[in-house]
Amino acid sequence: MAKNPPFDPEILDRIIEMAWEDRTPFEAIEVQYGLSEKQVISIMRREMKSSSFQMWRKRVSGRKTKHGYQRSFLVGRFKSANQC
């Protein structure tokens, strides 16, 4: 796995926010910031308290809305005002 590139604190906060959102797929983070799912997990592990990270991983593991290829809907996708 490639090492995560350095990010400005504002961008890092946005990546964490997107990863925390249930309806934002990892693929959207990859398109916007060039980070794979494994890299996002690595950032979350590094930036969060251990208990918060474990809670997040339990919640997103297998969640259909976090993985674009598992999503069964195309219309009605939520798009944050912060997204391009």
PDB file as gemmi writes it, atoms N, CA and C in Angstrom:
CRYST1    1.000    1.000    1.000  90.00  90.00  90.00 P 1                      
ATOM      1  N   MET A   1       0.838  -1.173   0.000  1.00  0.00           N  
ATOM      2  CA  MET A   1       0.000   0.000   0.000  1.00  0.00           C  
ATOM      3  C   MET A   1       0.882   1.234   0.000  1.00  0.00           C  
ATOM      4  N   ALA A   2       0.513   2.180  -0.839  1.00  0.00           N  
ATOM      5  CA  ALA A   2       1.282   3.415  -0.943  1.00  0.00           C  
ATOM      6  C   ALA A   2       1.061   4.278   0.289  1.00  0.00           C  
ATOM      7  N   LYS A   3       2.092   5.028   0.628  1.00  0.00           N  
ATOM      8  CA  LYS A   3       2.004   5.930   1.769  1.00  0.00           C  
ATOM      9  C   LYS A   3       1.038   7.059   1.437  1.00  0.00           C  
ATOM     10  N   ASN A   4       0.255   7.478   2.432  1.00  0.00           N  
ATOM     11  CA  ASN A   4      -0.694   8.561   2.230  1.00  0.00           C  
ATOM     12  C   ASN A   4       0.044   9.872   2.001  1.00  0.00           C  
ATOM     13  N   PRO A   5      -0.370  10.630   0.986  1.00  0.00           N  
ATOM     14  CA  PRO A   5       0.263  11.928   0.745  1.00  0.00           C  
ATOM     15  C   PRO A   5      -0.119  12.911   1.848  1.00  0.00           C  
ATOM     16  N   PRO A   6       0.703  13.931   2.073  1.00  0.00           N  
ATOM     17  CA  PRO A   6       0.358  14.922   3.095  1.00  0.00           C  
ATOM     18  C   PRO A   6      -0.812  15.787   2.625  1.00  0.00           C  
ATOM     19  N   PHE A   7      -1.693  16.135   3.539  1.00  0.00           N  
ATOM     20  CA  PHE A   7      -2.843  16.963   3.222  1.00  0.00           C  
ATOM     21  C   PHE A   7      -2.892  18.150   4.164  1.00  0.00           C  
ATOM     22  N   ASP A   8      -3.440  19.255   3.666  1.00  0.00           N  
ATOM     23  CA  ASP A   8      -3.715  20.395   4.527  1.00  0.00           C  
ATOM     24  C   ASP A   8      -4.751  19.963   5.558  1.00  0.00           C  
ATOM     25  N   PRO A   9      -4.739  20.561   6.753  1.00  0.00           N  
ATOM     26  CA  PRO A   9      -5.727  20.188   7.774  1.00  0.00           C  
ATOM     27  C   PRO A   9      -7.172  20.313   7.296  1.00  0.00           C  
ATOM     28  N   GLU A  10      -7.457  21.315   6.485  1.00  0.00           N  
ATOM     29  CA  GLU A  10      -8.820  21.515   5.983  1.00  0.00           C  
ATOM     30  C   GLU A  10      -9.227  20.351   5.070  1.00  0.00           C  
ATOM     31  N   ILE A  11      -8.337  19.926   4.206  1.00  0.00           N  
ATOM     32  CA  ILE A  11      -8.627  18.805   3.302  1.00  0.00           C  
ATOM     33  C   ILE A  11      -8.734  17.506   4.087  1.00  0.00           C  
ATOM     34  N   LEU A  12      -7.851  17.318   5.054  1.00  0.00           N  
ATOM     35  CA  LEU A  12      -7.899  16.120   5.893  1.00  0.00           C  
ATOM     36  C   LEU A  12      -9.234  16.049   6.635  1.00  0.00           C  
ATOM     37  N   ASP A  13      -9.702  17.175   7.169  1.00  0.00           N  
ATOM     38  CA  ASP A  13     -11.008  17.216   7.836  1.00  0.00           C  
ATOM     39  C   ASP A  13     -12.126  16.828   6.874  1.00  0.00           C  
ATOM     40  N   ARG A  14     -12.047  17.286   5.640  1.00  0.00           N  
ATOM     41  CA  ARG A  14     -13.079  16.964   4.659  1.00  0.00           C  
ATOM     42  C   ARG A  14     -13.061  15.478   4.302  1.00  0.00           C  
ATOM     43  N   ILE A  15     -11.878  14.899   4.187  1.00  0.00           N  
ATOM     44  CA  ILE A  15     -11.776  13.460   3.909  1.00  0.00           C  
ATOM     45  C   ILE A  15     -12.406  12.663   5.045  1.00  0.00           C  
ATOM     46  N   ILE A  16     -12.103  13.045   6.271  1.00  0.00           N  
ATOM     47  CA  ILE A  16     -12.673  12.354   7.438  1.00  0.00           C  
ATOM     48  C   ILE A  16     -14.189  12.528   7.461  1.00  0.00           C  
ATOM     49  N   GLU A  17     -14.662  13.730   7.163  1.00  0.00           N  
ATOM     50  CA  GLU A  17     -16.100  13.986   7.124  1.00  0.00           C  
ATOM     51  C   GLU A  17     -16.781  13.107   6.082  1.00  0.00           C  
ATOM     52  N   MET A  18     -16.189  13.008   4.905  1.00  0.00           N  
ATOM     53  CA  MET A  18     -16.765  12.180   3.843  1.00  0.00           C  
ATOM     54  C   MET A  18     -16.754  10.704   4.238  1.00  0.00           C  
ATOM     55  N   ALA A  19     -15.678  10.261   4.877  1.00  0.00           N  
ATOM     56  CA  ALA A  19     -15.591   8.860   5.295  1.00  0.00           C  
ATOM     57  C   ALA A  19     -16.612   8.561   6.392  1.00  0.00           C  
ATOM     58  N   TRP A  20     -16.881   9.530   7.233  1.00  0.00           N  
ATOM     59  CA  TRP A  20     -17.820   9.342   8.343  1.00  0.00           C  
ATOM     60  C   TRP A  20     -19.262   9.297   7.844  1.00  0.00           C  
ATOM     61  N   GLU A  21     -19.561  10.017   6.766  1.00  0.00           N  
ATOM     62  CA  GLU A  21     -20.919  10.050   6.222  1.00  0.00           C  
ATOM     63  C   GLU A  21     -21.297   8.674   5.672  1.00  0.00           C  
ATOM     64  N   ASP A  22     -22.449   8.187   6.059  1.00  0.00           N  
ATOM     65  CA  ASP A  22     -22.882   6.859   5.628  1.00  0.00           C  
ATOM     66  C   ASP A  22     -23.163   6.774   4.138  1.00  0.00           C  
ATOM     67  N   ARG A  23     -23.615   7.861   3.545  1.00  0.00           N  
ATOM     68  CA  ARG A  23     -24.040   7.801   2.142  1.00  0.00           C  
ATOM     69  C   ARG A  23     -22.960   8.217   1.158  1.00  0.00           C  
ATOM     70  N   THR A  24     -21.790   8.571   1.618  1.00  0.00           N  
ATOM     71  CA  THR A  24     -20.700   8.936   0.711  1.00  0.00           C  
ATOM     72  C   THR A  24     -19.844   7.704   0.462  1.00  0.00           C  
ATOM     73  N   PRO A  25     -19.830   7.180  -0.764  1.00  0.00           N  
ATOM     74  CA  PRO A  25     -19.048   5.968  -1.032  1.00  0.00           C  
ATOM     75  C   PRO A  25     -17.544   6.262  -1.070  1.00  0.00           C  
ATOM     76  N   PHE A  26     -16.766   5.243  -0.792  1.00  0.00           N  
ATOM     77  CA  PHE A  26     -15.314   5.368  -0.850  1.00  0.00           C  
ATOM     78  C   PHE A  26     -14.861   5.796  -2.244  1.00  0.00           C  
ATOM     79  N   GLU A  27     -15.617   5.392  -3.255  1.00  0.00           N  
ATOM     80  CA  GLU A  27     -15.268   5.751  -4.624  1.00  0.00           C  
ATOM     81  C   GLU A  27     -15.306   7.268  -4.839  1.00  0.00           C  
ATOM     82  N   ALA A  28     -16.225   7.969  -4.160  1.00  0.00           N  
ATOM     83  CA  ALA A  28     -16.297   9.431  -4.270  1.00  0.00           C  
ATOM     84  C   ALA A  28     -15.046  10.075  -3.667  1.00  0.00           C  
ATOM     85  N   ILE A  29     -14.556   9.511  -2.578  1.00  0.00           N  
ATOM     86  CA  ILE A  29     -13.327  10.018  -1.961  1.00  0.00           C  
ATOM     87  C   ILE A  29     -12.147   9.767  -2.888  1.00  0.00           C  
ATOM     88  N   GLU A  30     -12.146   8.616  -3.538  1.00  0.00           N  
ATOM     89  CA  GLU A  30     -11.059   8.290  -4.460  1.00  0.00           C  
ATOM     90  C   GLU A  30     -11.055   9.235  -5.662  1.00  0.00           C  
ATOM     91  N   VAL A  31     -12.228   9.524  -6.198  1.00  0.00           N  
ATOM     92  CA  VAL A  31     -12.317  10.434  -7.346  1.00  0.00           C  
ATOM     93  C   VAL A  31     -11.858  11.836  -6.950  1.00  0.00           C  
ATOM     94  N   GLN A  32     -12.297  12.293  -5.788  1.00  0.00           N  
ATOM     95  CA  GLN A  32     -12.023  13.671  -5.386  1.00  0.00           C  
ATOM     96  C   GLN A  32     -10.601  13.867  -4.867  1.00  0.00           C  
ATOM     97  N   TYR A  33     -10.068  12.867  -4.137  1.00  0.00           N  
ATOM     98  CA  TYR A  33      -8.766  13.050  -3.480  1.00  0.00           C  
ATOM     99  C   TYR A  33      -7.709  12.016  -3.879  1.00  0.00           C  
ATOM    100  N   GLY A  34      -8.079  11.042  -4.700  1.00  0.00           N  
ATOM    101  CA  GLY A  34      -7.110  10.050  -5.165  1.00  0.00           C  
ATOM    102  C   GLY A  34      -6.697   9.040  -4.116  1.00  0.00           C  
ATOM    103  N   LEU A  35      -7.555   8.809  -3.123  1.00  0.00           N  
ATOM    104  CA  LEU A  35      -7.240   7.868  -2.046  1.00  0.00           C  
ATOM    105  C   LEU A  35      -8.067   6.593  -2.184  1.00  0.00           C  
ATOM    106  N   SER A  36      -7.400   5.462  -2.082  1.00  0.00           N  
ATOM    107  CA  SER A  36      -8.113   4.190  -2.115  1.00  0.00           C  
ATOM    108  C   SER A  36      -8.825   3.974  -0.776  1.00  0.00           C  
ATOM    109  N   GLU A  37      -9.703   2.994  -0.739  1.00  0.00           N  
ATOM    110  CA  GLU A  37     -10.407   2.666   0.504  1.00  0.00           C  
ATOM    111  C   GLU A  37      -9.406   2.341   1.614  1.00  0.00           C  
ATOM    112  N   LYS A  38      -8.366   1.592   1.294  1.00  0.00           N  
ATOM    113  CA  LYS A  38      -7.353   1.235   2.305  1.00  0.00           C  
ATOM    114  C   LYS A  38      -6.643   2.473   2.837  1.00  0.00           C  
ATOM    115  N   GLN A  39      -6.380   3.438   1.974  1.00  0.00           N  
ATOM    116  CA  GLN A  39      -5.731   4.666   2.423  1.00  0.00           C  
ATOM    117  C   GLN A  39      -6.664   5.484   3.318  1.00  0.00           C  
ATOM    118  N   VAL A  40      -7.949   5.503   2.993  1.00  0.00           N  
ATOM    119  CA  VAL A  40      -8.919   6.213   3.831  1.00  0.00           C  
ATOM    120  C   VAL A  40      -8.987   5.551   5.205  1.00  0.00           C  
ATOM    121  N   ILE A  41      -9.019   4.239   5.234  1.00  0.00           N  
ATOM    122  CA  ILE A  41      -9.037   3.510   6.507  1.00  0.00           C  
ATOM    123  C   ILE A  41      -7.792   3.831   7.311  1.00  0.00           C  
ATOM    124  N   SER A  42      -6.652   3.894   6.653  1.00  0.00           N  
ATOM    125  CA  SER A  42      -5.395   4.232   7.328  1.00  0.00           C  
ATOM    126  C   SER A  42      -5.455   5.633   7.938  1.00  0.00           C  
ATOM    127  N   ILE A  43      -6.002   6.586   7.193  1.00  0.00           N  
ATOM    128  CA  ILE A  43      -6.142   7.951   7.708  1.00  0.00           C  
ATOM    129  C   ILE A  43      -7.079   7.968   8.912  1.00  0.00           C  
ATOM    130  N   MET A  44      -8.190   7.284   8.795  1.00  0.00           N  
ATOM    131  CA  MET A  44      -9.151   7.242   9.900  1.00  0.00           C  
ATOM    132  C   MET A  44      -8.524   6.607  11.141  1.00  0.00           C  
ATOM    133  N   ARG A  45      -7.767   5.550  10.950  1.00  0.00           N  
ATOM    134  CA  ARG A  45      -7.102   4.885  12.076  1.00  0.00           C  
ATOM    135  C   ARG A  45      -6.115   5.833  12.758  1.00  0.00           C  
ATOM    136  N   ARG A  46      -5.382   6.594  11.955  1.00  0.00           N  
ATOM    137  CA  ARG A  46      -4.359   7.498  12.486  1.00  0.00           C  
ATOM    138  C   ARG A  46      -4.972   8.723  13.171  1.00  0.00           C  
ATOM    139  N   GLU A  47      -6.058   9.244  12.627  1.00  0.00           N  
ATOM    140  CA  GLU A  47      -6.604  10.518  13.086  1.00  0.00           C  
ATOM    141  C   GLU A  47      -7.662  10.399  14.183  1.00  0.00           C  
ATOM    142  N   MET A  48      -8.222   9.218  14.376  1.00  0.00           N  
ATOM    143  CA  MET A  48      -9.306   9.054  15.344  1.00  0.00           C  
ATOM    144  C   MET A  48      -8.818   8.332  16.593  1.00  0.00           C  
ATOM    145  N   LYS A  49      -9.568   8.527  17.678  1.00  0.00           N  
ATOM    146  CA  LYS A  49      -9.317   7.727  18.873  1.00  0.00           C  
ATOM    147  C   LYS A  49      -9.611   6.272  18.520  1.00  0.00           C  
ATOM    148  N   SER A  50      -8.947   5.373  19.199  1.00  0.00           N  
ATOM    149  CA  SER A  50      -9.104   3.948  18.902  1.00  0.00           C  
ATOM    150  C   SER A  50     -10.564   3.502  18.992  1.00  0.00           C  
ATOM    151  N   SER A  51     -11.265   3.916  20.033  1.00  0.00           N  
ATOM    152  CA  SER A  51     -12.660   3.497  20.201  1.00  0.00           C  
ATOM    153  C   SER A  51     -13.547   4.069  19.095  1.00  0.00           C  
ATOM    154  N   SER A  52     -13.289   5.300  18.680  1.00  0.00           N  
ATOM    155  CA  SER A  52     -14.070   5.914  17.594  1.00  0.00           C  
ATOM    156  C   SER A  52     -13.798   5.205  16.273  1.00  0.00           C  
ATOM    157  N   PHE A  53     -12.533   4.865  16.030  1.00  0.00           N  
ATOM    158  CA  PHE A  53     -12.188   4.149  14.810  1.00  0.00           C  
ATOM    159  C   PHE A  53     -12.882   2.789  14.769  1.00  0.00           C  
ATOM    160  N   GLN A  54     -12.852   2.061  15.881  1.00  0.00           N  
ATOM    161  CA  GLN A  54     -13.494   0.741  15.928  1.00  0.00           C  
ATOM    162  C   GLN A  54     -14.996   0.852  15.692  1.00  0.00           C  
ATOM    163  N   MET A  55     -15.624   1.882  16.265  1.00  0.00           N  
ATOM    164  CA  MET A  55     -17.052   2.093  16.071  1.00  0.00           C  
ATOM    165  C   MET A  55     -17.338   2.403  14.592  1.00  0.00           C  
ATOM    166  N   TRP A  56     -16.511   3.243  13.982  1.00  0.00           N  
ATOM    167  CA  TRP A  56     -16.684   3.599  12.576  1.00  0.00           C  
ATOM    168  C   TRP A  56     -16.513   2.367  11.689  1.00  0.00           C  
ATOM    169  N   ARG A  57     -15.463   1.583  11.925  1.00  0.00           N  
ATOM    170  CA  ARG A  57     -15.213   0.392  11.098  1.00  0.00           C  
ATOM    171  C   ARG A  57     -16.361  -0.597  11.206  1.00  0.00           C  
ATOM    172  N   LYS A  58     -16.876  -0.774  12.407  1.00  0.00           N  
ATOM    173  CA  LYS A  58     -17.994  -1.705  12.589  1.00  0.00           C  
ATOM    174  C   LYS A  58     -19.213  -1.216  11.800  1.00  0.00           C  
ATOM    175  N   ARG A  59     -19.420   0.092  11.803  1.00  0.00           N  
ATOM    176  CA  ARG A  59     -20.573   0.662  11.123  1.00  0.00           C  
ATOM    177  C   ARG A  59     -20.452   0.598   9.606  1.00  0.00           C  
ATOM    178  N   VAL A  60     -19.280   0.869   9.049  1.00  0.00           N  
ATOM    179  CA  VAL A  60     -19.154   0.927   7.588  1.00  0.00           C  
ATOM    180  C   VAL A  60     -18.798  -0.403   6.937  1.00  0.00           C  
ATOM    181  N   SER A  61     -18.344  -1.357   7.703  1.00  0.00           N  
ATOM    182  CA  SER A  61     -17.982  -2.654   7.125  1.00  0.00           C  
ATOM    183  C   SER A  61     -19.206  -3.310   6.500  1.00  0.00           C  
ATOM    184  N   GLY A  62     -19.142  -3.521   5.214  1.00  0.00           N  
ATOM    185  CA  GLY A  62     -20.228  -4.179   4.511  1.00  0.00           C  
ATOM    186  C   GLY A  62     -21.413  -3.285   4.197  1.00  0.00           C  
ATOM    187  N   ARG A  63     -21.361  -2.019   4.583  1.00  0.00           N  
ATOM    188  CA  ARG A  63     -22.469  -1.094   4.323  1.00  0.00           C  
ATOM    189  C   ARG A  63     -22.550  -0.819   2.825  1.00  0.00           C  
ATOM    190  N   LYS A  64     -23.706  -1.080   2.249  1.00  0.00           N  
ATOM    191  CA  LYS A  64     -23.869  -0.938   0.809  1.00  0.00           C  
ATOM    192  C   LYS A  64     -23.662   0.487   0.339  1.00  0.00           C  
ATOM    193  N   THR A  65     -24.039   1.464   1.136  1.00  0.00           N  
ATOM    194  CA  THR A  65     -23.921   2.847   0.697  1.00  0.00           C  
ATOM    195  C   THR A  65     -22.479   3.338   0.698  1.00  0.00           C  
ATOM    196  N   LYS A  66     -21.556   2.627   1.334  1.00  0.00           N  
ATOM    197  CA  LYS A  66     -20.153   3.045   1.351  1.00  0.00           C  
ATOM    198  C   LYS A  66     -19.366   2.441   0.194  1.00  0.00           C  
ATOM    199  N   HIS A  67     -19.983   1.544  -0.551  1.00  0.00           N  
ATOM    200  CA  HIS A  67     -19.313   0.882  -1.663  1.00  0.00           C  
ATOM    201  C   HIS A  67     -20.178   1.021  -2.905  1.00  0.00           C  
ATOM    202  N   GLY A  68     -19.707   1.813  -3.862  1.00  0.00           N  
ATOM    203  CA  GLY A  68     -20.490   2.111  -5.047  1.00  0.00           C  
ATOM    204  C   GLY A  68     -20.952   0.884  -5.802  1.00  0.00           C  
ATOM    205  N   TYR A  69     -20.134  -0.148  -5.875  1.00  0.00           N  
ATOM    206  CA  TYR A  69     -20.508  -1.344  -6.626  1.00  0.00           C  
ATOM    207  C   TYR A  69     -21.620  -2.125  -5.945  1.00  0.00           C  
ATOM    208  N   GLN A  70     -21.903  -1.857  -4.660  1.00  0.00           N  
ATOM    209  CA  GLN A  70     -22.974  -2.548  -3.948  1.00  0.00           C  
ATOM    210  C   GLN A  70     -24.270  -1.734  -3.917  1.00  0.00           C  
ATOM    211  N   ARG A  71     -24.202  -0.493  -4.353  1.00  0.00           N  
ATOM    212  CA  ARG A  71     -25.375   0.371  -4.287  1.00  0.00           C  
ATOM    213  C   ARG A  71     -26.414  -0.085  -5.298  1.00  0.00           C  
ATOM    214  N   SER A  72     -27.669  -0.116  -4.865  1.00  0.00           N  
ATOM    215  CA  SER A  72     -28.736  -0.541  -5.764  1.00  0.00           C  
ATOM    216  C   SER A  72     -29.505   0.648  -6.323  1.00  0.00           C  
ATOM    217  N   PHE A  73     -29.106   1.869  -5.989  1.00  0.00           N  
ATOM    218  CA  PHE A  73     -29.831   3.038  -6.470  1.00  0.00           C  
ATOM    219  C   PHE A  73     -28.874   4.008  -7.150  1.00  0.00           C  
ATOM    220  N   LEU A  74     -29.400   4.724  -8.128  1.00  0.00           N  
ATOM    221  CA  LEU A  74     -28.619   5.731  -8.829  1.00  0.00           C  
ATOM    222  C   LEU A  74     -29.237   7.115  -8.652  1.00  0.00           C  
ATOM    223  N   VAL A  75     -30.555   7.169  -8.589  1.00  0.00           N  
ATOM    224  CA  VAL A  75     -31.251   8.435  -8.435  1.00  0.00           C  
ATOM    225  C   VAL A  75     -31.477   8.684  -6.949  1.00  0.00           C  
ATOM    226  N   GLY A  76     -31.432   9.928  -6.541  1.00  0.00           N  
ATOM    227  CA  GLY A  76     -31.677  10.250  -5.143  1.00  0.00           C  
ATOM    228  C   GLY A  76     -30.421  10.268  -4.312  1.00  0.00           C  
ATOM    229  N   ARG A  77     -29.265  10.258  -4.956  1.00  0.00           N  
ATOM    230  CA  ARG A  77     -28.000  10.286  -4.239  1.00  0.00           C  
ATOM    231  C   ARG A  77     -27.846  11.631  -3.565  1.00  0.00           C  
ATOM    232  N   PHE A  78     -27.510  11.638  -2.283  1.00  0.00           N  
ATOM    233  CA  PHE A  78     -27.274  12.865  -1.554  1.00  0.00           C  
ATOM    234  C   PHE A  78     -25.917  13.439  -1.935  1.00  0.00           C  
ATOM    235  N   LYS A  79     -25.868  14.736  -2.154  1.00  0.00           N  
ATOM    236  CA  LYS A  79     -24.611  15.400  -2.465  1.00  0.00           C  
ATOM    237  C   LYS A  79     -24.472  16.594  -1.537  1.00  0.00           C  
ATOM    238  N   SER A  80     -23.467  16.578  -0.708  1.00  0.00           N  
ATOM    239  CA  SER A  80     -23.217  17.656   0.232  1.00  0.00           C  
ATOM    240  C   SER A  80     -22.901  18.944  -0.506  1.00  0.00           C  
ATOM    241  N   ALA A  81     -23.255  20.063   0.080  1.00  0.00           N  
ATOM    242  CA  ALA A  81     -22.942  21.370  -0.499  1.00  0.00           C  
ATOM    243  C   ALA A  81     -21.427  21.599  -0.561  1.00  0.00           C  
ATOM    244  N   ASN A  82     -20.663  20.844   0.246  1.00  0.00           N  
ATOM    245  CA  ASN A  82     -19.206  20.968   0.279  1.00  0.00           C  
ATOM    246  C   ASN A  82     -18.521  20.232  -0.870  1.00  0.00           C  
ATOM    247  N   GLN A  83     -19.255  19.349  -1.539  1.00  0.00           N  
ATOM    248  CA  GLN A  83     -18.685  18.571  -2.629  1.00  0.00           C  
ATOM    249  C   GLN A  83     -18.700  19.381  -3.916  1.00  0.00           C  
ATOM    250  N   CYS A  84     -17.705  19.124  -4.763  1.00  0.00           N  
ATOM    251  CA  CYS A  84     -17.632  19.811  -6.063  1.00  0.00           C  
ATOM    252  C   CYS A  84     -18.663  19.280  -7.014  1.00  0.00           C  
TER     253      CYS A  84                                                      
END                                                                             
